[in-house]
Amino acid sequence: MGFSKELIKLDPEKTVNELTEILKRQVFIDLKRQGAVIGTSGGIDSAVVAALCARAFGPEKTFGVLLPDKDSSPDSRKLGIELAETYGYSYEINDVTVALEGAGCYKYRDAAFQQVFPQWRPGWKAKIVLPTNLLDSNRLNVYRLAVESPDGQKSEKRLPLKAFLQIVAASNMKQRIRMLTLYYHAERLNYAVIGTGNKNEHDQGFFVKYGDGGADCKPIASFFKTQVFQLAEYLGVPAGIRGRTPTTDTYPDEVSQEEFFFGLKFLTMDLLWLGKEQGYPAGEVAEVMGLAVDQVERVWKDLDQKKRTTDYLRAEPLQI
């Protein structure tokens, strides 16, 4: 069988039935826990995982935690609540702003913003972006800081490495404090923490070690983002979540996952990745996708590079 765009399609009913059975075995038998805790963000991945858990364990043994901070979109809270009401599980809202302030998250991050834009102040918008089209041959794979003042003045500059690392290190506190909170609820309930990362995030390193990468089991870590959307439709995830652009929901300005990390539309990236993974020739994949061979090879090279440079995130702690 030749390469085809149809290869990305799942049998949603079969897949959901298999996943719910695996979740039951992993949580009840392997982990010896009594239910599931999920951090829900109003995004597609956590919505699908919450829906799977409600099926596997019942709403009475599924607990959702909304973990906003002062930078979070109001839509995240609204959609997280709608999700819980749709599947009938209990939830709690734990705002982590004060914890992040105490840890120095905003102080360290804002100081790094000011290294690039000295005029930046709290109340301004800010986000980190990459050039968004990985298919372009002249694309420079360097991060830039984009800011907007309260009166709407926008500026953008290339991010020096020192400032970039400080911004990311400070912002990663958000995922680690959120995971800490999830384990509080898991331990008080004797439940397992269920991870919400998909294949794109897990294999490309788009997660925080011991943050959103830390969980007891990861049911959708082998599924492309495109396939997660297929599962969401089958599971009846609310339309507002299915239609929402995937964002990081991390910075003082909304930034899509494409802008921040992946640099390509998910459907295009997933199909190119699938072609590479299944060993199809670049020429065949390029013809089906309507691309040049060098564009396909450029994406494949980027996939390999991201996986290689983020291997340490997936590694177990080294022992002597």
Contacts in CASP RR format, 6 or more apart in sequence:
PFRMAT RR
TARGET T0000
AUTHOR 0000-0000-0000
METHOD contacts of the structure
MODEL  1
MGFSKELIKLDPEKTVNELTEILKRQVFIDLKRQGAVIGTSGGIDSAVVA
ALCARAFGPEKTFGVLLPDKDSSPDSRKLGIELAETYGYSYEINDVTVAL
EGAGCYKYRDAAFQQVFPQWRPGWKAKIVLPTNLLDSNRLNVYRLAVESP
DGQKSEKRLPLKAFLQIVAASNMKQRIRMLTLYYHAERLNYAVIGTGNKN
EHDQGFFVKYGDGGADCKPIASFFKTQVFQLAEYLGVPAGIRGRTPTTDT
YPDEVSQEEFFFGLKFLTMDLLWLGKEQGYPAGEVAEVMGLAVDQVERVW
KDLDQKKRTTDYLRAEPLQI
2 280 0 8 1.000
2 284 0 8 1.000
3 275 0 8 1.000
3 278 0 8 1.000
3 280 0 8 1.000
3 284 0 8 1.000
3 285 0 8 1.000
3 288 0 8 1.000
4 288 0 8 1.000
5 271 0 8 1.000
5 288 0 8 1.000
5 289 0 8 1.000
7 271 0 8 1.000
7 274 0 8 1.000
7 275 0 8 1.000
7 278 0 8 1.000
8 224 0 8 1.000
8 226 0 8 1.000
8 227 0 8 1.000
8 267 0 8 1.000
8 270 0 8 1.000
8 271 0 8 1.000
8 274 0 8 1.000
9 230 0 8 1.000
10 223 0 8 1.000
10 227 0 8 1.000
10 230 0 8 1.000
10 231 0 8 1.000
12 230 0 8 1.000
12 231 0 8 1.000
12 233 0 8 1.000
12 234 0 8 1.000
12 235 0 8 1.000
13 234 0 8 1.000
15 231 0 8 1.000
16 52 0 8 1.000
16 55 0 8 1.000
16 231 0 8 1.000
16 234 0 8 1.000
16 235 0 8 1.000
19 52 0 8 1.000
19 56 0 8 1.000
19 219 0 8 1.000
19 220 0 8 1.000
20 52 0 8 1.000
20 55 0 8 1.000
20 56 0 8 1.000
21 56 0 8 1.000
22 219 0 8 1.000
23 36 0 8 1.000
23 52 0 8 1.000
23 53 0 8 1.000
23 56 0 8 1.000
23 57 0 8 1.000
23 194 0 8 1.000
23 217 0 8 1.000
23 219 0 8 1.000
24 56 0 8 1.000
24 57 0 8 1.000
26 192 0 8 1.000
26 216 0 8 1.000
26 217 0 8 1.000
27 33 0 8 1.000
27 35 0 8 1.000
27 36 0 8 1.000
27 56 0 8 1.000
27 57 0 8 1.000
27 191 0 8 1.000
27 192 0 8 1.000
27 194 0 8 1.000
27 216 0 8 1.000
27 217 0 8 1.000
28 34 0 8 1.000
28 35 0 8 1.000
31 192 0 8 1.000
31 216 0 8 1.000
31 217 0 8 1.000
33 186 0 8 1.000
33 190 0 8 1.000
33 191 0 8 1.000
33 192 0 8 1.000
33 216 0 8 1.000
34 61 0 8 1.000
34 189 0 8 1.000
34 190 0 8 1.000
34 191 0 8 1.000
35 53 0 8 1.000
35 57 0 8 1.000
35 61 0 8 1.000
35 62 0 8 1.000
35 63 0 8 1.000
35 189 0 8 1.000
35 190 0 8 1.000
35 191 0 8 1.000
35 192 0 8 1.000
36 53 0 8 1.000
36 56 0 8 1.000
36 57 0 8 1.000
36 61 0 8 1.000
36 62 0 8 1.000
36 63 0 8 1.000
36 191 0 8 1.000
36 192 0 8 1.000
36 193 0 8 1.000
36 194 0 8 1.000
37 63 0 8 1.000
37 64 0 8 1.000
37 65 0 8 1.000
37 182 0 8 1.000
37 185 0 8 1.000
37 186 0 8 1.000
37 189 0 8 1.000
37 191 0 8 1.000
37 192 0 8 1.000
37 193 0 8 1.000
37 194 0 8 1.000
38 46 0 8 1.000
38 49 0 8 1.000
38 50 0 8 1.000
38 53 0 8 1.000
38 62 0 8 1.000
38 63 0 8 1.000
38 64 0 8 1.000
38 65 0 8 1.000
38 182 0 8 1.000
38 193 0 8 1.000
38 194 0 8 1.000
38 195 0 8 1.000
38 196 0 8 1.000
39 46 0 8 1.000
39 64 0 8 1.000
39 65 0 8 1.000
39 66 0 8 1.000
39 67 0 8 1.000
39 178 0 8 1.000
39 182 0 8 1.000
39 196 0 8 1.000
40 46 0 8 1.000
40 47 0 8 1.000
40 50 0 8 1.000
40 64 0 8 1.000
40 65 0 8 1.000
40 66 0 8 1.000
40 80 0 8 1.000
40 83 0 8 1.000
40 84 0 8 1.000
40 91 0 8 1.000
41 66 0 8 1.000
41 67 0 8 1.000
41 76 0 8 1.000
41 80 0 8 1.000
41 196 0 8 1.000
41 249 0 8 1.000
42 75 0 8 1.000
42 76 0 8 1.000
42 79 0 8 1.000
42 80 0 8 1.000
42 83 0 8 1.000
42 241 0 8 1.000
42 244 0 8 1.000
43 76 0 8 1.000
43 79 0 8 1.000
43 241 0 8 1.000
43 244 0 8 1.000
43 246 0 8 1.000
44 225 0 8 1.000
44 228 0 8 1.000
44 229 0 8 1.000
44 232 0 8 1.000
44 237 0 8 1.000
44 241 0 8 1.000
44 242 0 8 1.000
44 244 0 8 1.000
44 246 0 8 1.000
45 196 0 8 1.000
45 197 0 8 1.000
45 198 0 8 1.000
45 201 0 8 1.000
45 220 0 8 1.000
45 225 0 8 1.000
45 228 0 8 1.000
46 83 0 8 1.000
46 196 0 8 1.000
47 79 0 8 1.000
47 80 0 8 1.000
47 83 0 8 1.000
47 232 0 8 1.000
47 237 0 8 1.000
47 238 0 8 1.000
47 241 0 8 1.000
48 220 0 8 1.000
48 228 0 8 1.000
48 231 0 8 1.000
48 232 0 8 1.000
48 235 0 8 1.000
48 237 0 8 1.000
49 194 0 8 1.000
49 195 0 8 1.000
49 196 0 8 1.000
49 219 0 8 1.000
49 220 0 8 1.000
50 62 0 8 1.000
50 64 0 8 1.000
50 83 0 8 1.000
50 84 0 8 1.000
50 87 0 8 1.000
50 89 0 8 1.000
51 83 0 8 1.000
51 87 0 8 1.000
51 232 0 8 1.000
51 235 0 8 1.000
51 236 0 8 1.000
51 237 0 8 1.000
52 219 0 8 1.000
52 220 0 8 1.000
52 231 0 8 1.000
52 235 0 8 1.000
53 62 0 8 1.000
53 89 0 8 1.000
53 194 0 8 1.000
54 62 0 8 1.000
54 87 0 8 1.000
54 88 0 8 1.000
54 89 0 8 1.000
55 235 0 8 1.000
58 89 0 8 1.000
59 87 0 8 1.000
59 88 0 8 1.000
59 89 0 8 1.000
59 90 0 8 1.000
60 89 0 8 1.000
61 191 0 8 1.000
62 87 0 8 1.000
62 89 0 8 1.000
62 90 0 8 1.000
63 89 0 8 1.000
63 90 0 8 1.000
63 91 0 8 1.000
63 92 0 8 1.000
63 185 0 8 1.000
63 189 0 8 1.000
63 191 0 8 1.000
64 84 0 8 1.000
64 89 0 8 1.000
64 90 0 8 1.000
64 91 0 8 1.000
64 92 0 8 1.000
65 91 0 8 1.000
65 92 0 8 1.000
65 93 0 8 1.000
65 94 0 8 1.000
65 181 0 8 1.000
65 182 0 8 1.000
65 185 0 8 1.000
66 76 0 8 1.000
66 77 0 8 1.000
66 80 0 8 1.000
66 81 0 8 1.000
66 91 0 8 1.000
66 92 0 8 1.000
66 93 0 8 1.000
66 94 0 8 1.000
67 94 0 8 1.000
67 95 0 8 1.000
67 96 0 8 1.000
67 178 0 8 1.000
67 181 0 8 1.000
67 182 0 8 1.000
68 76 0 8 1.000
68 77 0 8 1.000
68 93 0 8 1.000
68 95 0 8 1.000
68 96 0 8 1.000
68 97 0 8 1.000
69 95 0 8 1.000
69 96 0 8 1.000
69 97 0 8 1.000
69 100 0 8 1.000
69 174 0 8 1.000
70 97 0 8 1.000
70 106 0 8 1.000
71 249 0 8 1.000
71 250 0 8 1.000
71 251 0 8 1.000
71 252 0 8 1.000
72 249 0 8 1.000
73 247 0 8 1.000
73 249 0 8 1.000
73 254 0 8 1.000
75 244 0 8 1.000
76 249 0 8 1.000
77 93 0 8 1.000
79 238 0 8 1.000
79 240 0 8 1.000
79 241 0 8 1.000
79 244 0 8 1.000
80 91 0 8 1.000
80 241 0 8 1.000
81 91 0 8 1.000
82 238 0 8 1.000
82 240 0 8 1.000
82 241 0 8 1.000
83 237 0 8 1.000
83 238 0 8 1.000
83 241 0 8 1.000
84 90 0 8 1.000
84 91 0 8 1.000
86 236 0 8 1.000
86 237 0 8 1.000
86 238 0 8 1.000
92 185 0 8 1.000
94 181 0 8 1.000
96 174 0 8 1.000
96 177 0 8 1.000
96 178 0 8 1.000
96 181 0 8 1.000
99 177 0 8 1.000
100 106 0 8 1.000
100 173 0 8 1.000
100 174 0 8 1.000
100 177 0 8 1.000
101 107 0 8 1.000
103 173 0 8 1.000
103 177 0 8 1.000
104 170 0 8 1.000
104 173 0 8 1.000
105 170 0 8 1.000
105 171 0 8 1.000
105 173 0 8 1.000
105 174 0 8 1.000
106 122 0 8 1.000
106 170 0 8 1.000
107 170 0 8 1.000
108 166 0 8 1.000
108 169 0 8 1.000
108 170 0 8 1.000
109 166 0 8 1.000
109 167 0 8 1.000
109 170 0 8 1.000
109 171 0 8 1.000
110 120 0 8 1.000
110 122 0 8 1.000
111 166 0 8 1.000
112 162 0 8 1.000
112 163 0 8 1.000
112 164 0 8 1.000
112 166 0 8 1.000
112 167 0 8 1.000
112 170 0 8 1.000
113 120 0 8 1.000
113 124 0 8 1.000
113 126 0 8 1.000
113 145 0 8 1.000
113 147 0 8 1.000
113 163 0 8 1.000
113 167 0 8 1.000
114 120 0 8 1.000
115 160 0 8 1.000
115 162 0 8 1.000
115 163 0 8 1.000
115 166 0 8 1.000
116 145 0 8 1.000
116 157 0 8 1.000
116 159 0 8 1.000
116 160 0 8 1.000
116 163 0 8 1.000
117 145 0 8 1.000
117 147 0 8 1.000
117 155 0 8 1.000
117 157 0 8 1.000
119 149 0 8 1.000
120 126 0 8 1.000
120 147 0 8 1.000
123 150 0 8 1.000
123 252 0 8 1.000
124 147 0 8 1.000
124 148 0 8 1.000
124 149 0 8 1.000
124 150 0 8 1.000
124 252 0 8 1.000
125 147 0 8 1.000
125 148 0 8 1.000
125 252 0 8 1.000
125 253 0 8 1.000
126 145 0 8 1.000
126 146 0 8 1.000
126 147 0 8 1.000
126 148 0 8 1.000
126 251 0 8 1.000
126 252 0 8 1.000
126 253 0 8 1.000
127 145 0 8 1.000
127 146 0 8 1.000
127 251 0 8 1.000
127 252 0 8 1.000
127 253 0 8 1.000
127 254 0 8 1.000
127 255 0 8 1.000
127 259 0 8 1.000
127 260 0 8 1.000
128 143 0 8 1.000
128 144 0 8 1.000
128 145 0 8 1.000
128 146 0 8 1.000
128 159 0 8 1.000
128 164 0 8 1.000
128 167 0 8 1.000
128 168 0 8 1.000
128 251 0 8 1.000
128 255 0 8 1.000
128 260 0 8 1.000
129 143 0 8 1.000
129 144 0 8 1.000
129 146 0 8 1.000
129 156 0 8 1.000
129 255 0 8 1.000
129 259 0 8 1.000
129 260 0 8 1.000
130 141 0 8 1.000
130 142 0 8 1.000
130 143 0 8 1.000
130 144 0 8 1.000
130 259 0 8 1.000
130 260 0 8 1.000
130 261 0 8 1.000
130 263 0 8 1.000
131 139 0 8 1.000
131 140 0 8 1.000
131 141 0 8 1.000
131 263 0 8 1.000
132 258 0 8 1.000
132 259 0 8 1.000
132 263 0 8 1.000
132 264 0 8 1.000
133 139 0 8 1.000
133 263 0 8 1.000
133 264 0 8 1.000
134 262 0 8 1.000
134 263 0 8 1.000
134 264 0 8 1.000
134 269 0 8 1.000
134 298 0 8 1.000
134 299 0 8 1.000
134 302 0 8 1.000
135 264 0 8 1.000
135 268 0 8 1.000
135 291 0 8 1.000
135 295 0 8 1.000
135 298 0 8 1.000
135 299 0 8 1.000
137 294 0 8 1.000
137 295 0 8 1.000
137 298 0 8 1.000
141 302 0 8 1.000
142 158 0 8 1.000
142 159 0 8 1.000
143 158 0 8 1.000
143 159 0 8 1.000
143 164 0 8 1.000
144 156 0 8 1.000
144 157 0 8 1.000
144 158 0 8 1.000
144 159 0 8 1.000
145 156 0 8 1.000
145 157 0 8 1.000
145 158 0 8 1.000
145 159 0 8 1.000
145 163 0 8 1.000
145 167 0 8 1.000
146 154 0 8 1.000
146 155 0 8 1.000
146 156 0 8 1.000
146 253 0 8 1.000
147 154 0 8 1.000
147 155 0 8 1.000
147 156 0 8 1.000
147 253 0 8 1.000
148 154 0 8 1.000
148 155 0 8 1.000
148 253 0 8 1.000
159 167 0 8 1.000
171 250 0 8 1.000
171 251 0 8 1.000
172 208 0 8 1.000
172 211 0 8 1.000
174 250 0 8 1.000
175 207 0 8 1.000
175 208 0 8 1.000
175 211 0 8 1.000
175 212 0 8 1.000
175 213 0 8 1.000
176 208 0 8 1.000
176 210 0 8 1.000
176 211 0 8 1.000
178 211 0 8 1.000
178 212 0 8 1.000
179 193 0 8 1.000
179 210 0 8 1.000
179 211 0 8 1.000
179 212 0 8 1.000
179 213 0 8 1.000
179 214 0 8 1.000
179 215 0 8 1.000
182 193 0 8 1.000
183 193 0 8 1.000
185 191 0 8 1.000
186 192 0 8 1.000
186 193 0 8 1.000
186 216 0 8 1.000
192 216 0 8 1.000
192 217 0 8 1.000
193 214 0 8 1.000
193 215 0 8 1.000
193 216 0 8 1.000
194 215 0 8 1.000
194 216 0 8 1.000
194 217 0 8 1.000
194 218 0 8 1.000
194 219 0 8 1.000
195 212 0 8 1.000
195 213 0 8 1.000
195 214 0 8 1.000
195 215 0 8 1.000
195 216 0 8 1.000
195 217 0 8 1.000
195 218 0 8 1.000
195 219 0 8 1.000
195 221 0 8 1.000
196 212 0 8 1.000
196 215 0 8 1.000
196 220 0 8 1.000
197 207 0 8 1.000
197 212 0 8 1.000
197 213 0 8 1.000
197 218 0 8 1.000
197 220 0 8 1.000
197 221 0 8 1.000
198 220 0 8 1.000
198 221 0 8 1.000
198 223 0 8 1.000
198 224 0 8 1.000
198 225 0 8 1.000
198 228 0 8 1.000
199 220 0 8 1.000
199 221 0 8 1.000
199 222 0 8 1.000
199 223 0 8 1.000
199 224 0 8 1.000
199 225 0 8 1.000
200 206 0 8 1.000
200 224 0 8 1.000
200 225 0 8 1.000
200 262 0 8 1.000
200 266 0 8 1.000
200 269 0 8 1.000
200 270 0 8 1.000
201 207 0 8 1.000
202 213 0 8 1.000
202 218 0 8 1.000
202 221 0 8 1.000
202 314 0 8 1.000
203 307 0 8 1.000
204 261 0 8 1.000
204 262 0 8 1.000
204 303 0 8 1.000
204 306 0 8 1.000
204 307 0 8 1.000
204 310 0 8 1.000
205 306 0 8 1.000
205 307 0 8 1.000
205 310 0 8 1.000
205 313 0 8 1.000
205 314 0 8 1.000
206 257 0 8 1.000
206 261 0 8 1.000
206 262 0 8 1.000
207 213 0 8 1.000
207 313 0 8 1.000
209 312 0 8 1.000
209 313 0 8 1.000
213 313 0 8 1.000
220 228 0 8 1.000
220 231 0 8 1.000
223 231 0 8 1.000
224 266 0 8 1.000
224 270 0 8 1.000
224 273 0 8 1.000
224 274 0 8 1.000
225 246 0 8 1.000
225 266 0 8 1.000
225 270 0 8 1.000
226 266 0 8 1.000
226 267 0 8 1.000
226 270 0 8 1.000
226 271 0 8 1.000
227 270 0 8 1.000
229 242 0 8 1.000
232 241 0 8 1.000
232 242 0 8 1.000
233 242 0 8 1.000
245 256 0 8 1.000
246 256 0 8 1.000
246 257 0 8 1.000
246 258 0 8 1.000
246 266 0 8 1.000
247 254 0 8 1.000
247 255 0 8 1.000
247 256 0 8 1.000
247 257 0 8 1.000
248 255 0 8 1.000
248 256 0 8 1.000
248 257 0 8 1.000
248 260 0 8 1.000
248 261 0 8 1.000
258 264 0 8 1.000
258 265 0 8 1.000
258 266 0 8 1.000
262 269 0 8 1.000
263 269 0 8 1.000
264 299 0 8 1.000
268 289 0 8 1.000
269 299 0 8 1.000
271 285 0 8 1.000
271 289 0 8 1.000
272 285 0 8 1.000
272 289 0 8 1.000
272 296 0 8 1.000
272 299 0 8 1.000
272 300 0 8 1.000
272 303 0 8 1.000
273 299 0 8 1.000
273 303 0 8 1.000
275 285 0 8 1.000
276 285 0 8 1.000
276 300 0 8 1.000
276 303 0 8 1.000
282 293 0 8 1.000
282 296 0 8 1.000
282 297 0 8 1.000
282 300 0 8 1.000
283 293 0 8 1.000
283 296 0 8 1.000
285 291 0 8 1.000
285 296 0 8 1.000
286 292 0 8 1.000
286 293 0 8 1.000
286 295 0 8 1.000
286 296 0 8 1.000
289 296 0 8 1.000
END
